[in-house]
C-alpha cells in the first residue's frame, strides 16, 4: 500500500467502516497512520489475582474455571464467570452482552483488564476488556502501553488498534523525513518512522517520549513556518494610504478621561504602523474593561482625519449597537458621521446606509457581519477593526479587508493569552497588550455556592435592587439541547418574576429577533429592567454601569474564559459588584475551575489555568483562525518544545523564506499538503 491510497485498500475496511473512519477525518493510508492517540494507558504490569485490590484497574492473565452463567434481572442481562491464575480466583461480570456466555470457553486462558470492586465481601471485575491469551503473540491491548484514540459510534478501541497495526505492517511506501537534516540533528529528534510506530505502539516509556517529542516538534514547526510565511506576505504589503495626520488628541479630549500608560503604549505601536509605509496587522489584547475600544476609537480618528474611512465589526447586533451609540456621540461632537449596519434593518435604512458608505459621507461604519455583504461598497476604507476576534473566522476578517485597497487591520480580543502561544495562534499579527485596568475599576467579589443558597441569594439581590442597582442572571445554553435549555430559561424567568414580584424581570435569549434584543438591552441600560435573565448573548462588550450583580446558574457548564468574560459585565460603575457562581457539580475539574474564579481576577492567569484544565483540544478555536487542528501537541505542556520550534523556524525562514533550497523541498511539499486542506480559511 502507498501513503496516498484510499483507506478501502486496507484489509477488512468495507463501506460502513470506511464511512466511520471518514467521520474521524481519515481518508487515506497516511491519515490512518497519522491518526494519533489522545492518550495512553499503561497495561504493561500483569498483576497476580491474589494482589488485586478494590477501586483500582488491573491487567491480569487468568484461566476460565467454570462455564459462564447468564442471569436476567428486569431489563439487565448479567454474564458472570469465575477465573483463576494459580494465586487465586476472581469473578468477572458483563452487562447486556449475553453472547459472552457462549464466547468464553472453559479451560481457555485470557487477558483481562478492568476495575476491581468489592461486592458482598467478594472481589469482582465489571465489564473488563478481554482477549484470548497467546504466549507466542504480542497483544495490542494488553501487557504493554496501549494507545487510546478519539472514537466515533460503531468503532471500538480494540478494532481501531488492529486497523492501525495492520496499516503500519502493510504500508510498503517509505515514511520519508521532511524536516531538514540539520534540524533533526541539532534537536536530537528520532526518525519519523520510529516516531509514528512508537506513538501508536510504544516499545517502552523512553520510546514513547522520544516519539511524542518528534511528532510535537514537527507539528508545531509546520504551523510556525506557515505563520512566518503568512506574516512575511503581510509585511511586504505596501500601504496605499498616506497617513500624515497622526494626532489623536482631539478625540482623546472628547473621551473625557486620560489613557492609561498601557493604552498610550499600544497607541504608539499603532502610530508607528501607520507611518511605516506597510500595512498594519495588529492584535490588541487586554482584560475585560482594560480600554481596548478607546484605543480603537483613537486609531479610527487618525485614519478619518486623513480623509479615509474606518469600519468596526462586532460579533452581535447588541454589541454593534452599543459601539455605535457610544462612538457616534464622541465622533458627532467632532463632525464625523457614523453609520450603523446590522441585520434586521429596514430596506430603506439599509439603502441609505449603503449610499452614505459608497459616497464617503459616512466616515465611521459600525456593524456586524452585515459589513461584509456584497451590496456594501466602501469609498476609501483604510482601517478595519474587528472586536472580540475569537468570535470571527479568518475568512470573515479577510472578507472585510477585501472591501478596501489593502487596509490597515486592528484586531481586539478580551481573551488574553500568554505571548508564546500568541505567536502561534495569532502568528500573522503583531501583538500589543493592555495589561492594566483604568483607575476606578473595582475588584468584583466572586463566590461559588450550590443551589441551596438560592433563598439567601435572592434576598441579597432584592436588597441591592431596593437601592436602585440591577442584576444579571445567566442560564447556559448548549447547542445539542437548545430547545430544552430555552424552555428552562423561560421557566426560570417566570420563577424569578414571582420571587421578585413588584420588580421588572426580563428575559433575553438568542432566538429573539434583533429588535427585541435591542429593546430589552436599552431598557436594562436605562434602568427600567431590574433583573435581566439571559443566555450568553450578553457575554461580550455590553456596558451597563448600574448592574452590580452577576449570577451564573449551572456555572460548571462554562469554561473559565467564558466565566471571566461574563463577570466583566459588572464592576463598571462606582458601586461594589459581585459575581455568584451557582453549581451543584461534584466534578473535580469543575470545582477547580470555580475555585480559580474566586481566587483571581486576572484574565491572563485565568486563560493559562483554562488552558491547563482543558488540555490541547480546541481551546482557542484554532479552526476559527483557519489553522489545522492540533493532532498531538498540547499548547500548555509543550511550551518548552514550542520555544525550540520558534527558534528553529525563525532561523530557517531567514535563510530560505520560500523554502526553495533543495534541502527544504520536502518540507515545502508537506506544508502545501497540510495547509491545502485549510486554504479556504487561511488569510492568504
C-alpha positions as CSV (number, residue, x, y, z in Angstrom):
1,X,0.0,0.0,0.0
2,X,1.0,3.6,-0.7
3,X,0.5,6.6,1.7
4,X,-1.9,8.4,-0.6
5,X,-4.1,5.3,-1.3
6,X,-7.7,5.5,0.0
7,X,-8.3,3.5,3.2
8,X,-10.5,1.0,1.3
9,X,-7.2,-0.6,0.2
10,X,-6.6,-1.6,3.8
11,X,-7.8,-5.2,4.6
12,X,-11.1,-5.6,6.4
13,X,-12.3,-2.0,5.7
14,X,-15.6,-2.2,4.0
15,X,-18.0,0.6,3.1
16,X,-19.5,1.0,6.6
17,X,-16.2,1.0,8.4
18,X,-14.8,3.4,5.8
19,X,-17.7,5.9,6.5
20,X,-16.9,5.7,10.2
21,X,-13.2,6.4,9.6
22,X,-14.1,9.3,7.2
23,X,-16.1,10.8,10.1
24,X,-12.9,10.9,12.1
25,X,-11.1,12.7,9.2
26,X,-9.3,9.6,8.0
27,X,-9.4,9.2,4.2
28,X,-6.0,7.9,3.2
29,X,-3.4,5.4,4.4
30,X,-1.3,8.5,5.5
31,X,-4.3,9.8,7.5
32,X,-4.7,6.4,9.1
33,X,-1.1,6.1,10.4
34,X,-1.2,9.7,11.5
35,X,-4.4,9.3,13.5
36,X,-2.6,9.8,16.7
37,X,-3.8,8.6,20.2
38,X,-5.3,11.2,22.5
39,X,-3.9,9.3,25.5
40,X,-2.0,6.2,26.5
41,X,-2.8,3.6,29.2
42,X,-0.1,1.6,30.9
43,X,-1.1,-2.1,30.9
44,X,2.4,-3.4,30.9
45,X,2.1,-4.7,34.5
46,X,0.5,-8.1,34.9
47,X,-1.0,-8.5,38.4
48,X,-1.5,-11.8,40.1
49,X,-5.1,-12.2,41.2
50,X,-4.0,-12.5,44.9
51,X,-2.7,-8.9,44.7
52,X,-5.8,-7.3,43.2
53,X,-7.4,-4.7,45.4
54,X,-10.7,-2.8,45.2
55,X,-11.2,0.6,43.4
56,X,-8.2,0.3,41.0
57,X,-7.8,-1.0,37.5
58,X,-5.6,-4.1,36.8
59,X,-4.4,-6.2,34.0
60,X,-4.2,-10.0,34.7
61,X,-4.0,-13.3,32.8
62,X,-6.4,-16.0,34.0
63,X,-8.0,-19.3,33.0
64,X,-11.7,-19.7,32.8
65,X,-12.6,-22.1,35.7
66,X,-16.3,-22.6,35.2
67,X,-18.9,-22.2,32.4
68,X,-20.2,-18.6,32.5
69,X,-23.8,-18.1,33.9
70,X,-26.5,-15.8,32.4
71,X,-28.9,-14.1,34.9
72,X,-31.7,-11.8,33.9
73,X,-32.8,-9.1,36.4
74,X,-35.5,-7.0,34.8
75,X,-34.1,-5.5,31.7
76,X,-30.5,-6.3,32.6
77,X,-28.7,-9.4,31.4
78,X,-25.7,-10.4,33.5
79,X,-23.0,-12.8,32.4
80,X,-20.7,-13.9,35.2
81,X,-17.7,-16.2,35.2
82,X,-15.1,-17.3,37.7
83,X,-11.4,-17.1,36.5
84,X,-8.2,-18.1,38.3
85,X,-4.4,-17.9,37.8
86,X,-2.9,-20.2,40.5
87,X,-2.6,-17.4,43.1
88,X,-6.4,-17.1,43.5
89,X,-9.8,-16.7,41.8
90,X,-12.0,-13.7,40.9
91,X,-15.4,-13.1,39.3
92,X,-15.6,-11.2,36.0
93,X,-19.0,-9.7,35.1
94,X,-20.5,-8.2,32.0
95,X,-23.9,-6.5,31.5
96,X,-26.2,-6.8,28.5
97,X,-23.7,-8.9,26.5
98,X,-25.5,-12.3,26.6
99,X,-23.4,-13.7,23.7
100,X,-20.4,-13.9,26.0
101,X,-22.0,-16.9,27.7
102,X,-21.0,-19.0,24.7
103,X,-18.0,-17.0,23.6
104,X,-15.8,-17.7,26.6
105,X,-14.5,-21.3,26.7
106,X,-13.9,-23.3,30.0
107,X,-10.2,-24.1,30.4
108,X,-9.0,-21.4,28.0
109,X,-6.7,-18.6,29.2
110,X,-7.5,-14.9,28.6
111,X,-6.1,-11.5,29.1
112,X,-8.4,-9.3,31.2
113,X,-8.2,-5.6,32.1
114,X,-10.7,-3.7,34.2
115,X,-11.6,-2.0,37.5
116,X,-11.9,-4.2,40.6
117,X,-14.7,-3.6,43.1
118,X,-15.9,-5.3,46.2
119,X,-19.4,-6.6,46.3
120,X,-20.9,-8.7,49.2
121,X,-17.4,-9.1,50.6
122,X,-16.1,-10.6,47.3
123,X,-13.9,-9.0,44.7
124,X,-15.1,-8.8,41.1
125,X,-14.1,-7.0,37.9
126,X,-17.1,-5.5,36.0
127,X,-17.1,-5.2,32.2
128,X,-13.4,-6.0,31.7
129,X,-11.8,-5.8,28.2
130,X,-10.7,-9.3,27.3
131,X,-8.9,-11.3,24.6
132,X,-7.5,-14.8,24.2
133,X,-4.0,-15.2,25.6
134,X,-1.3,-16.5,23.3
135,X,2.1,-16.5,24.8
136,X,3.7,-16.6,21.3
137,X,1.9,-13.5,20.1
138,X,2.3,-9.9,21.4
139,X,-1.1,-8.4,22.3
140,X,-2.1,-4.9,21.0
141,X,-4.3,-4.3,24.0
142,X,-2.6,-5.9,27.0
143,X,0.8,-6.4,28.6
144,X,2.0,-3.1,27.2
145,X,1.5,0.7,27.0
146,X,-1.6,0.9,24.8
147,X,-3.0,3.8,22.7
148,X,-6.4,5.4,23.4
149,X,-7.9,7.1,20.4
150,X,-10.8,9.5,19.8
151,X,-13.7,7.3,18.6
152,X,-16.9,7.6,16.7
153,X,-20.1,5.5,17.2
154,X,-19.6,1.9,16.0
155,X,-15.8,1.8,16.3
156,X,-14.0,0.4,19.4
157,X,-10.5,1.0,20.7
158,X,-9.7,-2.7,20.0
159,X,-10.8,-2.5,16.4
160,X,-9.0,0.8,15.7
161,X,-5.8,-0.5,17.3
162,X,-6.0,-3.5,15.0
163,X,-6.6,-1.4,11.9
164,X,-3.7,0.9,12.6
165,X,-1.3,-2.0,13.4
166,X,-2.3,-3.7,10.1
167,X,-1.9,-0.4,8.1
168,X,1.6,0.1,9.6
169,X,2.6,-3.5,8.7
170,X,1.2,-3.4,5.1
171,X,2.4,0.1,4.1
172,X,5.2,-0.5,1.6
173,X,6.0,3.1,0.8
174,X,8.8,4.5,2.9
175,X,7.8,7.2,5.5
176,X,10.1,9.9,4.4
177,X,11.7,12.7,6.5
178,X,10.6,16.2,5.6
179,X,12.4,18.1,8.4
180,X,15.8,19.4,7.2
181,X,18.6,17.1,8.4
182,X,20.4,19.8,10.3
183,X,17.3,20.5,12.5
184,X,16.8,16.7,13.2
185,X,20.4,16.5,14.2
186,X,20.5,19.8,16.3
187,X,17.4,18.9,18.3
188,X,18.2,15.1,18.6
189,X,14.9,14.1,17.0
190,X,14.2,10.4,16.4
191,X,13.5,9.2,12.8
192,X,9.9,9.8,11.6
193,X,9.1,6.1,11.1
194,X,10.2,5.3,14.6
195,X,8.1,8.1,16.0
196,X,4.9,7.0,14.2
197,X,5.4,3.4,15.2
198,X,6.1,4.3,18.8
199,X,3.4,6.8,19.3
200,X,0.9,4.0,18.5
201,X,2.6,1.0,20.0
202,X,5.5,2.2,22.3
203,X,8.2,-0.3,22.9
204,X,9.0,1.4,26.3
205,X,8.4,4.7,28.2
206,X,11.5,6.1,26.7
207,X,10.5,5.2,23.1
208,X,7.1,6.8,23.7
209,X,8.6,10.1,24.9
210,X,11.1,10.2,22.0
211,X,8.3,9.6,19.6
212,X,6.0,12.2,21.1
213,X,8.7,14.9,21.2
214,X,9.5,14.3,17.5
215,X,5.8,14.5,16.4
216,X,5.0,17.5,18.6
217,X,8.1,19.3,17.2
218,X,7.2,18.7,13.6
219,X,3.5,19.6,14.1
220,X,4.4,22.9,15.7
221,X,7.2,23.5,13.3
222,X,4.9,23.2,10.2
223,X,2.5,25.6,11.8
224,X,5.2,28.1,12.8
225,X,6.7,28.1,9.3
226,X,3.4,28.7,7.7
227,X,2.6,31.6,10.0
228,X,6.0,33.1,9.4
229,X,5.4,32.9,5.6
230,X,1.9,34.5,6.2
231,X,3.4,37.3,8.2
232,X,6.1,37.8,5.6
233,X,3.4,38.2,2.9
234,X,1.6,40.8,5.0
235,X,4.7,42.7,6.0
236,X,5.6,43.1,2.3
237,X,2.2,44.6,1.5
238,X,2.7,48.3,0.8
239,X,0.1,50.6,2.2
240,X,-1.7,52.7,-0.5
241,X,-2.8,55.3,2.1
242,X,-0.6,58.2,3.2
243,X,-1.5,59.0,6.8
244,X,0.2,62.3,7.6
245,X,-2.0,63.5,10.4
246,X,-1.4,61.2,13.4
247,X,-2.5,63.4,16.3
248,X,-5.3,61.7,18.3
249,X,-5.6,64.4,20.9
250,X,-8.9,65.9,19.7
251,X,-10.7,62.6,20.1
252,X,-8.9,61.8,23.4
253,X,-10.1,65.1,24.8
254,X,-13.7,64.2,23.8
255,X,-13.5,60.8,25.6
256,X,-13.3,62.6,28.9
257,X,-10.6,60.5,30.5
258,X,-6.8,60.1,30.3
259,X,-5.4,56.9,28.7
260,X,-3.5,54.6,31.0
261,X,0.2,54.1,30.4
262,X,-0.6,50.7,28.7
263,X,-3.2,52.2,26.4
264,X,-0.8,55.0,25.4
265,X,1.9,52.5,24.6
266,X,-0.4,50.5,22.4
267,X,-1.5,53.7,20.6
268,X,2.2,54.5,19.9
269,X,2.6,51.0,18.3
270,X,-0.4,51.8,16.1
271,X,1.1,55.2,15.1
272,X,4.4,53.5,14.1
273,X,2.4,51.0,12.0
274,X,0.5,53.9,10.3
275,X,3.7,55.7,9.4
276,X,5.7,52.6,8.4
277,X,4.6,52.6,4.7
278,X,3.4,48.9,5.1
279,X,0.1,47.5,6.2
280,X,-0.7,47.3,9.9
281,X,-1.8,43.9,11.1
282,X,-2.1,44.2,14.9
283,X,-3.8,42.3,17.7
284,X,-4.6,44.3,20.8
285,X,-5.3,42.0,23.7
286,X,-6.4,43.2,27.1
287,X,-8.5,42.1,30.0
288,X,-12.2,42.8,30.3
289,X,-12.6,46.6,30.9
290,X,-9.0,47.5,30.1
291,X,-10.0,50.1,27.5
292,X,-9.3,48.5,24.1
293,X,-12.3,50.3,22.5
294,X,-10.8,53.7,23.4
295,X,-7.6,52.8,21.6
296,X,-9.6,51.6,18.6
297,X,-11.5,54.9,18.5
298,X,-8.3,56.9,18.6
299,X,-6.9,54.8,15.7
300,X,-10.1,55.3,13.7
301,X,-9.9,59.1,14.3
302,X,-6.4,59.3,12.9
303,X,-7.4,57.4,9.8
304,X,-10.6,59.6,9.4
305,X,-8.6,62.8,9.9
306,X,-6.6,61.8,6.8
307,X,-9.8,61.7,4.7
308,X,-10.3,57.9,4.8
309,X,-12.9,55.5,6.2
310,X,-12.8,53.1,9.2
311,X,-15.0,50.1,9.9
312,X,-15.6,48.2,13.1
313,X,-17.1,44.7,13.0
314,X,-18.7,43.3,16.2
315,X,-20.0,39.8,16.7
316,X,-23.6,40.6,17.8
317,X,-26.2,43.2,17.0
318,X,-26.4,44.2,20.7
319,X,-22.7,44.9,20.8
320,X,-22.6,46.6,17.4
321,X,-25.4,49.0,18.5
322,X,-23.7,49.7,21.8
323,X,-20.5,50.6,20.0
324,X,-22.4,52.8,17.6
325,X,-24.2,54.6,20.4
326,X,-21.0,55.4,22.3
327,X,-18.7,56.1,19.3
328,X,-21.2,58.3,17.4
329,X,-21.6,60.5,20.5
330,X,-17.9,61.2,20.6
331,X,-17.4,61.4,16.8
332,X,-20.6,63.5,16.4
333,X,-19.0,66.3,18.5
334,X,-16.1,66.3,16.1
335,X,-18.3,66.5,13.0
336,X,-17.6,62.8,12.0
337,X,-20.6,60.9,10.6
338,X,-21.1,57.3,11.9
339,X,-23.3,54.7,10.2
340,X,-24.7,51.6,11.8
341,X,-25.2,48.5,9.6
342,X,-26.7,45.3,11.0
343,X,-29.2,42.6,10.2
344,X,-32.9,43.4,10.8
345,X,-32.6,47.0,9.5
346,X,-35.4,48.1,7.2
347,X,-34.8,48.1,3.4
348,X,-34.9,51.9,3.2
349,X,-32.5,52.3,6.1
350,X,-30.0,49.8,4.6
351,X,-30.2,51.6,1.2
352,X,-29.5,54.9,2.8
353,X,-26.6,53.5,4.7
354,X,-25.1,51.8,1.6
355,X,-25.3,55.2,-0.3
356,X,-23.6,57.1,2.5
357,X,-20.8,54.5,2.8
358,X,-20.3,54.4,-1.0
359,X,-20.1,58.2,-1.3
360,X,-17.8,58.5,1.7
361,X,-20.3,60.6,3.6
362,X,-20.1,58.0,6.3
363,X,-16.5,58.1,7.7
364,X,-17.0,55.5,10.5
365,X,-19.0,52.4,9.7
366,X,-20.0,50.1,12.7
367,X,-21.9,46.8,12.3
368,X,-22.0,43.1,12.4
369,X,-21.4,40.6,9.5
370,X,-23.6,42.9,7.5
371,X,-20.4,45.0,6.9
372,X,-19.1,42.3,4.5
373,X,-22.2,41.8,2.4
374,X,-21.8,42.1,-1.3
375,X,-24.0,45.2,-1.5
376,X,-21.7,47.2,0.7
377,X,-19.2,49.4,-1.2
378,X,-16.7,51.5,0.7
379,X,-15.3,54.8,-0.5
380,X,-11.8,54.8,0.9
381,X,-11.6,52.0,3.6
382,X,-8.2,52.4,5.3
383,X,-8.8,50.7,8.7
384,X,-10.6,47.5,9.5
385,X,-11.3,46.8,13.3
386,X,-12.7,43.5,14.5
387,X,-13.9,43.3,18.0
388,X,-13.8,40.0,20.0
389,X,-11.6,38.3,17.4
390,X,-12.4,34.8,18.8
391,X,-15.9,35.1,17.5
392,X,-14.8,35.6,13.9
393,X,-13.0,33.3,11.5
394,X,-10.0,34.5,9.5
395,X,-12.3,34.2,6.4
396,X,-14.7,36.8,7.7
397,X,-11.9,39.2,8.7
398,X,-10.4,38.7,5.2
399,X,-13.7,39.5,3.5
400,X,-13.9,42.8,5.3
401,X,-10.3,43.6,4.4
402,X,-11.0,42.9,0.8
403,X,-13.7,45.7,0.8
404,X,-10.8,48.2,0.8
405,X,-7.5,48.6,-1.0
406,X,-5.2,46.7,1.4
407,X,-6.5,48.5,4.6
408,X,-4.7,48.5,7.9
409,X,-6.1,45.8,10.3
410,X,-6.7,46.1,14.0
411,X,-8.0,43.1,15.9
412,X,-9.2,43.3,19.5
413,X,-9.7,40.4,22.0
414,X,-10.6,40.2,25.7
415,X,-9.3,36.7,25.8
416,X,-5.7,37.3,26.9
417,X,-3.2,34.6,26.1
418,X,0.5,34.0,27.0
419,X,2.8,35.7,24.5
420,X,4.5,32.4,23.4
421,X,1.1,31.0,22.5
422,X,0.0,34.2,20.9
423,X,2.9,33.8,18.4
424,X,1.3,30.5,17.3
425,X,-2.4,31.4,17.4
426,X,-2.1,34.9,16.0
427,X,1.1,34.3,14.1
428,X,0.0,36.6,11.2
429,X,-0.4,39.5,13.6
430,X,1.8,41.8,15.7
431,X,0.7,41.7,19.3
432,X,0.1,44.6,21.7
433,X,-1.1,44.1,25.3
434,X,-3.1,46.4,27.6
435,X,-2.1,44.8,30.9
436,X,-3.5,47.4,33.4
437,X,-7.1,48.5,34.1
438,X,-8.2,52.1,34.1
439,X,-8.3,53.8,37.6
440,X,-11.6,53.4,39.4
441,X,-12.4,49.9,38.1
442,X,-13.4,47.9,41.2
443,X,-12.5,44.4,42.2
444,X,-15.5,42.1,41.8
445,X,-16.1,39.8,44.8
446,X,-16.7,36.3,43.4
447,X,-18.4,33.4,45.3
448,X,-19.2,29.8,44.4
449,X,-22.3,28.4,46.0
450,X,-24.7,25.5,45.5
451,X,-28.4,25.8,44.7
452,X,-29.2,25.5,48.4
453,X,-28.2,29.2,48.7
454,X,-30.9,30.4,46.3
455,X,-33.1,31.8,49.0
456,X,-30.3,33.8,50.6
457,X,-29.1,34.9,47.2
458,X,-32.5,36.2,46.1
459,X,-32.7,38.2,49.4
460,X,-29.3,39.7,48.7
461,X,-30.4,40.7,45.2
462,X,-33.6,42.2,46.5
463,X,-31.7,44.3,49.0
464,X,-29.5,45.7,46.2
465,X,-32.4,46.2,43.8
466,X,-34.1,48.3,46.5
467,X,-31.2,50.7,46.4
468,X,-31.6,51.1,42.6
469,X,-29.0,48.6,41.5
470,X,-29.5,45.9,38.8
471,X,-28.7,42.2,38.4
472,X,-27.8,39.8,35.6
473,X,-28.9,36.1,35.9
474,X,-27.2,33.9,33.3
475,X,-28.6,30.5,32.2
476,X,-26.3,28.4,30.0
477,X,-27.4,27.2,26.5
478,X,-25.9,24.0,25.0
479,X,-26.4,23.5,21.3
480,X,-27.5,19.9,21.5
481,X,-30.3,20.7,24.0
482,X,-31.1,24.2,22.7
483,X,-34.9,23.6,22.8
484,X,-34.9,22.2,26.4
485,X,-32.4,24.9,27.6
486,X,-34.5,27.7,26.1
487,X,-37.6,26.2,27.8
488,X,-35.7,26.0,31.1
489,X,-34.6,29.7,30.7
490,X,-38.1,30.9,30.1
491,X,-39.5,28.8,33.0
492,X,-36.7,30.2,35.3
493,X,-37.7,33.7,34.2
494,X,-41.3,33.1,35.3
495,X,-40.0,31.7,38.7
496,X,-37.9,34.9,39.2
497,X,-40.9,37.1,38.4
498,X,-42.7,35.5,41.3
499,X,-39.6,35.8,43.6
500,X,-39.1,39.4,42.7
501,X,-42.8,40.4,42.5
502,X,-43.2,44.1,42.0
503,X,-39.8,44.3,40.2
504,X,-39.3,44.3,36.5
505,X,-37.8,40.9,35.3
506,X,-37.0,40.5,31.6
507,X,-35.5,37.6,29.5
508,X,-33.0,37.8,26.7
509,X,-32.1,34.8,24.5
510,X,-30.6,34.0,21.1
511,X,-33.9,33.0,19.5
512,X,-35.3,36.6,19.8
513,X,-35.4,39.0,16.9
514,X,-32.7,41.6,16.8
515,X,-35.1,44.5,17.6
516,X,-36.5,42.6,20.6
517,X,-33.0,42.0,22.0
518,X,-32.0,45.6,21.4
519,X,-35.2,46.9,23.1
520,X,-34.6,44.8,26.2
521,X,-30.9,45.8,26.4
522,X,-31.9,49.5,26.1
523,X,-34.5,49.2,28.8
524,X,-31.9,47.4,31.0
525,X,-29.3,50.1,30.2
526,X,-31.6,52.9,31.2
527,X,-32.7,51.2,34.4
528,X,-36.2,50.1,33.5
529,X,-35.4,46.4,34.0
530,X,-34.2,45.3,37.5
531,X,-33.3,41.7,36.7
532,X,-32.1,40.5,33.3
533,X,-32.3,36.8,32.8
534,X,-30.1,35.9,29.8
535,X,-28.2,33.3,27.9
536,X,-24.6,34.2,26.9
537,X,-25.8,36.8,24.3
538,X,-24.6,39.4,26.8
539,X,-21.1,37.8,27.2
540,X,-19.1,40.3,25.2
541,X,-18.8,44.0,25.5
542,X,-22.2,45.0,26.9
543,X,-21.8,48.0,29.2
544,X,-24.4,48.8,32.0
545,X,-22.5,50.6,34.8
546,X,-25.6,50.3,37.2
547,X,-25.5,46.4,37.0
548,X,-23.7,45.2,40.1
549,X,-24.6,41.5,40.5
550,X,-23.8,38.7,38.0
551,X,-25.4,35.4,38.9
552,X,-24.3,32.4,36.7
553,X,-26.5,29.3,37.1
554,X,-25.0,25.9,36.3
555,X,-21.6,27.6,36.2
556,X,-19.9,24.3,35.7
557,X,-21.1,24.3,32.1
558,X,-18.9,27.3,31.2
559,X,-15.2,27.4,30.5
560,X,-13.0,29.6,32.7
561,X,-12.5,32.3,30.0
562,X,-16.3,32.5,29.4
563,X,-17.0,32.9,33.1
564,X,-14.4,35.7,33.3
565,X,-16.0,37.4,30.3
566,X,-19.4,37.2,31.9
567,X,-18.0,38.5,35.2
568,X,-16.6,41.5,33.3
569,X,-20.2,42.8,32.6
570,X,-20.4,44.1,36.2
571,X,-18.0,46.3,38.2
572,X,-18.3,49.1,35.6
573,X,-19.7,51.7,37.8
574,X,-19.0,53.3,41.2
575,X,-20.9,50.7,43.4
576,X,-19.4,47.5,44.8
577,X,-20.1,44.5,42.4
578,X,-20.5,40.8,42.9
579,X,-20.3,37.6,40.8
580,X,-22.1,34.5,42.2
581,X,-21.3,31.1,40.6
582,X,-24.1,28.6,41.3
583,X,-23.3,24.9,40.8
584,X,-24.1,21.5,42.4
585,X,-21.4,19.8,40.4
586,X,-19.1,17.4,42.3
587,X,-16.8,17.1,39.4
588,X,-13.2,17.8,40.4
589,X,-12.3,19.9,37.4
590,X,-15.5,21.9,37.7
591,X,-14.7,22.6,41.3
592,X,-11.2,23.7,40.5
593,X,-12.5,26.0,37.7
594,X,-14.9,27.7,40.1
595,X,-12.3,28.0,42.8
596,X,-9.9,29.7,40.4
597,X,-12.6,32.3,39.6
598,X,-13.0,33.1,43.3
599,X,-9.2,33.4,43.8
600,X,-8.2,35.6,40.8
601,X,-9.5,38.4,38.6
602,X,-6.5,38.4,36.2
603,X,-7.6,37.4,32.7
604,X,-4.0,36.2,31.9
605,X,-3.9,33.9,34.9
606,X,-7.4,32.6,34.1
607,X,-6.6,31.8,30.5
608,X,-3.4,30.0,31.5
609,X,-5.4,27.9,34.0
610,X,-8.2,27.3,31.5
611,X,-5.6,26.0,29.0
612,X,-4.1,23.7,31.6
613,X,-7.5,22.3,32.7
614,X,-8.9,21.9,29.2
615,X,-5.7,20.5,27.6
616,X,-4.9,20.7,23.9
617,X,-8.4,20.4,22.4
618,X,-9.7,23.4,20.6
619,X,-9.2,25.8,23.4
620,X,-8.6,28.9,21.3
621,X,-10.8,27.7,18.4
622,X,-7.9,27.1,16.0
623,X,-10.4,26.4,13.3
624,X,-11.6,30.0,13.7
625,X,-8.1,31.1,12.7
626,X,-8.1,28.8,9.6
627,X,-5.3,26.7,11.1
628,X,-5.4,22.9,11.2
629,X,-6.4,21.4,14.5
630,X,-3.6,20.1,16.7
631,X,-3.3,16.3,16.4
632,X,-0.8,15.8,19.2
633,X,0.7,19.0,20.5
634,X,-0.6,20.4,23.8
635,X,-0.3,24.1,23.8
636,X,0.2,24.2,27.6
637,X,2.6,21.4,28.4
638,X,4.6,21.6,25.2
639,X,5.8,25.2,25.7
640,X,9.5,24.1,26.0
641,X,9.2,22.4,22.6
642,X,7.4,25.4,21.2
643,X,10.2,27.7,22.2
644,X,12.7,25.4,20.4
645,X,10.4,25.3,17.4
646,X,10.1,29.0,17.2
647,X,13.9,29.4,17.3
648,X,14.5,26.8,14.6
649,X,11.7,28.1,12.3
650,X,12.8,31.8,12.5
651,X,16.3,30.8,11.6
652,X,15.2,28.7,8.7
653,X,12.8,31.4,7.5
654,X,15.6,34.0,7.5
655,X,17.8,31.6,5.4
656,X,15.1,30.4,2.9
657,X,11.7,32.1,3.4
658,X,10.1,30.4,0.4
659,X,11.8,27.0,1.1
660,X,13.3,26.9,-2.4
661,X,16.7,25.3,-1.5
662,X,16.9,21.6,-2.4
663,X,17.2,20.5,1.2
664,X,13.9,22.2,2.0
665,X,11.8,20.9,-0.9
666,X,10.3,18.1,1.1
667,X,9.3,20.5,3.9
668,X,7.7,22.8,1.4
669,X,5.7,19.9,-0.1
670,X,4.5,18.8,3.4
671,X,3.4,22.4,4.2
672,X,1.5,22.7,0.9
673,X,-0.2,19.3,1.5
674,X,-1.4,20.1,5.1
675,X,-2.4,23.7,4.5
676,X,-4.1,23.0,1.2
677,X,-6.9,21.4,3.3
678,X,-7.4,24.6,5.2
679,X,-6.7,27.1,2.4
680,X,-10.3,28.2,2.3
681,X,-9.9,29.6,5.8
682,X,-6.4,30.9,5.7
683,X,-5.9,34.7,5.3
684,X,-3.6,34.4,2.3
